[in-house]
Amino acid sequence: MEASDSPGLAAALRWAGAAALALWLGLARQAIDPGPLTAGGALWLLAALGCLEGSYFLALRAARRAWPAQPGEPGRWLLVGIATVFLTLPFYTRDSFGAGDAYWYSLMLSDFVEQIRHGTFPVWIGQSRYAFNGAVVPLRVAPWLQHLTGLVDGLTARRLAPTPLKNLVLCVNALAVAASAYLCLRRVLPARPGMAAFLALAWLASPGFLAPSFVLDQYMMFSAMPFLPPLLLGCCELWSRPAAWGPRVLIAVSLAGLWLAHTPMALWGMLLAGGMYLGVMAARRPLRGEPARLLGMAALFLVLGAWPIGSAFSIDQPVHLTATGAEVPDQIRHDFPGDFLPLDEKHLGPGACQLGYTLVAIGLAALILLRWRRPRGSGAFALAMLVIVPLTLPVPGLTAWLWRAAPNWFVGVQNVWPMQRLFALWGLVIVFSFALALGAADIRLRRRGRAWMLGALAVAAGWSLWEAEQLRYVLRSSMADAGSAEVMLRPENLILTRYPYAAFANPPGYASHGYMDPLLENRLLDPRTGEIVAANADAAAPPAGAAGRLVQSGTWTAVSTVHNRIYTLEPGIRLEPARRYALRIEGIPADRSGVLQILHDGLFREYLLPDSGVAIHNNTSYPRAFGSFPTSEKVVPLLFHGPAPIEPVLQFVQPKYDSDRYVFARFRLYTYGMNDLPVRVTSWIPYKAEVYAPHPALLETPRVWQRGWHAQVDGREAPAAASPEHLVAVPVPAGHSHVVLVFRPSWWLEGWYWLALLGWVGVALGAAGRLVRAGLAPPPPA
């Protein structure tokens, strides 16, 4: 795949690459959307294929113009692309992967897409049933993944369900990372493109790159990866061309992308780029014109990437980050030496984030080569490789000192696992250092030496690809089939989880880590005392009365027939499809802990007892989420869609077995309709409700309070304020009224957003224009 490739082989590889693109599009379509192909779908596929193939041939023509003596470019693209698809092949499916974090991402991405499909843009805050509480994280602090999902949703004609859409976004992002890594390393090694390809693969297949998304569900971090190679390329070229604008634009644009995608990675990228810049300035004299260039970089960054910073400061009651640097060394010692031992597919956790033996060997070779051949910037890259050591490994005295000296806000953003962020960046610094050294030493390598070097890199990349199978095994073991994933993302089963609430310093006491029906999370409060005067949950399942809607009542007995800690609750209940039920459960002793489950095909309920909100960071003085405390909520909403009535599994899972049978609780099962509720929500995007109040009251909605909420009552502006539970409250008159709640950001925040969006459109159009000009220009004479 080097300069000696024959023209015939180059042509064959070129058309093989075109065929591979068509096969990839077919693979992605069949795996992620296997339904029958309609006429519209066929037209979309043809249009997508035309765009892909056109871009591919333009890129090849541009490469031929830039490197006329290297006709093997299609083969290298084919190698990198096939290897990347192989690594991420598990995601080419409708099935779901991961645990709590992955489910949270599904909810946040689905909310963004749902709002766009309803015509809401820009999206400022959670509004749909996927994020009915008004979630702001990651939307307002790291919006890139959600916007990328919205873009892919538009390009796929808005026909994909949440899980396959998320999988497709991850697949597309992986290919973007591969292209970014190869192109940037290609630029550092213009005479050795084959080595650039194998170095890119060694990084792409490394545990530090794969484990965060395969094992730890860190999709925001994964979405930031395409911006890391251009950042390091900009640092490389800044050393060789310190007065040029090109490297500075690369650095500013890459840092902006990192800030949009993932704040922890952006902080490390900022530190790396800042250190490189200071090194260049210290080595360069005089600094004539440098203030203007630095100001230009800052202006470009402010336009493209500083919006999340300003947006974060505009969020009301943000959570107080409590992690401190004193906690980090203990975590580093806990993971060491596991992060340097061979990967074990059956015992992988945070220790899966490591360099891998391939990158360790390449790093040692890079240090030797940089000592032998000293290109510009070699000292800075070698220092960067070494500085990361005490930040991720337990160096006696130094590691603890460094992390205790770090500001608490910095540690809070990173949390106590810097290895998850730094091993990916460390691995990329290593391959760039090796490429930098190899580029300087390349003129001394004879043909046989180059062949040996290329072969060694190929073996190293192959080893990494083989070792990555351990991580793919862990990813596949977390798979939930497409049917189960669909059930968990149905509106009647959506579990908002604690994550969207944990972003607020004062989440409502009602917030639960179990299922919450947003329809029942509406209450009427006394305007003077703030006490509840009417609640949808109590109206759906009253403690007494409403005999006409009462379906079943009695006392549950917990029975363990096999003498283990899993107890069946008797008697069972029967549910009709598409009917709304509210189950009131009372009398559970407050000292009984365990997990209450109501399960069936198409129905999933799970609550921690004695308080399902116990896992949520909050400052409330008494628990109000579903549980067994006197102040706890007592109502479980039940709804499912199916062909026939069901009798769901009712069970209670204790920490340990204690007896075969005991009285568990009293229950009352009701049916209800919208007319039985004092607050009847008719729309979530935006929030609209018909309210019946016996006397003037405050309507407490499920939205967490933020400045920017505006209300209308019966068509007239009404004040919106925070309730005692830090939820949006609106005064309503006695009798019937119609309430509309919309969110409008401050003028400066909205203006900054549109400026950033237009800036990125300009960057995309500029890059596309350069590609077209380079691709359409005639190639140089042979």
C-alpha positions, 0 to 999 in steps of 0.5 A: 500500500505504499508508493510502489502500488501499480496503477492497475491495483490502484484502480481495482482498490478504488472501485473496491472502496466504492463497492464497500461504501455501497455494502456499508450503506446496505448493511446499516440499513438492513441491520438498523431498519430491516422493514420492507423497502418503500419507494420513498426509502429506495429513493433515499438510499439512492440519494445517500449512496450518490452523496457517499460515492461522490464525496469518496471520489472527490476525496480520492482525486484530492489525495491524488493531487496532493500525493501524486506518487501514492496511488494506493490511497483507496486501499488504505481507506478500505483497510481503515474503514473495514477495521472500524466497521468490524470494531463497532459491528455489534452496534449495527443492530436494532438491539440495545446495549449498556446499562443505566447511562446508556438508557439515560442517553436514549431518553435524552436523545429521544427527547431532542429528536421528538421536539425537532419532529414537533417543529421545536428548534432550537431545543432549550430544555426537556419537554417530551415524555422522555424528559418531562421534568425539563432536563438541561443536561447534557443539552445545555452543557454538551449539546453535540451528541444530541445535535448529531442525532438530530442531524442523522434523524433528518438524513434518515427521513425521521423514520427510525425508533430511538434505539436504532437511531442511537446505534446508527449515530454511534456507527457514524461517529466511529467512522468519523473518528477513523477518518479524522485519525487517519487523515491527521496522521497522514498529514504528519507522515505524508511519505508513509501513508501505510504507517499512518493507517496502521497507527490510526488502527492501533489507536482505534482498537486500543482499550483506552479508546473503546472501553469508555463506550463499550464497557462504561456507556460514555457516549458523550466522550465517544462523540468528542473523539473526532475532534482530538486528532485535529487538535494534535495535528494543529499542535504538531504544525504549530511547532513547524509553522508557528506564524501560520494561521492554519494550525491555529484554526485547527486548534481553535476549531478542535477545542470548540468541538470538544467543548460542545461534545464533552466538558472533561475531554475539553478541559484536558484538550485545553491543557494540552493545547495551552501547554503546546502553545506556551512551549512554541512561544517560549521557543520562538523569538520575537513574538511580533504579531502574536497578540493579533493571532492569539486574539483571532484564535480566541475569537474563533473559539468564542464563536464556535465553542464557548456557548456551552460555557455561557449556557452552563452559567445560565442554568438555575440551581446547578448541582454542586460538584462534591468530588475532591482531588483527595479522592482521586489517588485512591481510585488510581491505586485501586485500578492499578495494576489492573489497567496494565494487565491483560484484558479479561472479558469476564472481569472488566470494569473501569480497569478496562480503560488502559493503553494496551500493550500495543500502545505501550510498545509504540510509546517506548519506541517513540521516546527512543526515536524522539531521543535519536531524531529531534524534530520540532516539537519532539520535546513537547510531545515527549513531555506530554507523554510523561506528564500523563503518567503521574495523573493516571498511575500511582507515582509515590508522592507525586500523584497525590500531590498533583491531584490535591493541588488541582482545583475542586471544580476541575476534579468535580468535572472530571470526577474521580476516574481520570483514567477513563478520559486520559487513556484515550488522549494518552494513546493518541499522544503516543501515536502522534509522537511516534508519527512525528519521530518517524517522519523525521527519521524516515529519510534514514530508513532503507527500503528493507527497514521501511518494510520491517517497520510497516510490518511491525506496525501491521502486527501491532494493529492486528494485535489490538484488533484481536484484543478488542474482541474482549471488549466486544464480548463485554458489549454484547453481554450487555445487549437487550433484544430489540423487543425489550428495548422497545418496551422500555422506551414506550411512553407507558414504561419510560423511567426518567431515572435519577440522572436528569434530576441529579443535575439540579442542586434541589430536585423535587422530593417526588422525583423517583428512580422508578417509573413516574407517569408525568400525567400524575405528577401535577398538583394544585397547591394552596397559594398561601401555605404551599400545601397540596389541596389536590393531586392527580395521583390521589384523584386517580387512586384515592385512599377511600371512595370512588367505588365505581372505579375500584377494580380490586382491593385487599391485602398482599401476602409475600410468599417464598415457595422455594425459601429464597429472597424472592417473594411472590405477592398474593393475590394477583391482579388482572389488567385490561389492555389500553386502560389506565390503572392506578394502584395504591399501596399502603401499610408497608413497614418503613424498615422493610427494604428491597425492590418491588417489581411488577413485570410482564411482556410490555409492562415494567415497574421497579421501585426501591423500598423504603424510598425509590428516591433514595438514590437521587442527590437531593436536599429535601428534608423528607422523602416523597418519592414512592415508598413506605415512609409516611410522607412517601407517594403511594400510587403506582401508575399501570398501563400496557398495550397488548392483545389480551388482558394480563396478570403481571408478576408481582414480586418483592426482592429482599436483601436476604431470606427471612421467612416463607410468608408474611403480610406485605401491604394493603392495596387498592386498584383503580381505573381512571380517565382524564375526566377524573383528574383535576389537571388534564395535560393535553400537550407536552410540547409545549405543556398545555393543561386544562385545570379545574380548581375548587378555589384559587390555587397554584398549579405545580407542573412536573417541570423543574424551575428555570428562569425562562419559563413563561405561562399563559392562563386563559390566553393572558400572561401569568407569572411563573415561579418556583414552588416549594419543591422547586417545580414550575408553579402557575397561579390559576383561578377557581373553576376551569382554566387553560394553562400554557407553559413555554420556555424562552431563553435570554436574548443573549443566550439565543443569539450566541447559539445562532452565532455558533450554529452559523459558524459551524455551518460556515466551517462545514461549507468551507471544508466541503468547498475545499474538498470540491475544489481539490477534487475537481482540479486537474491532477498534476502531470505524471 
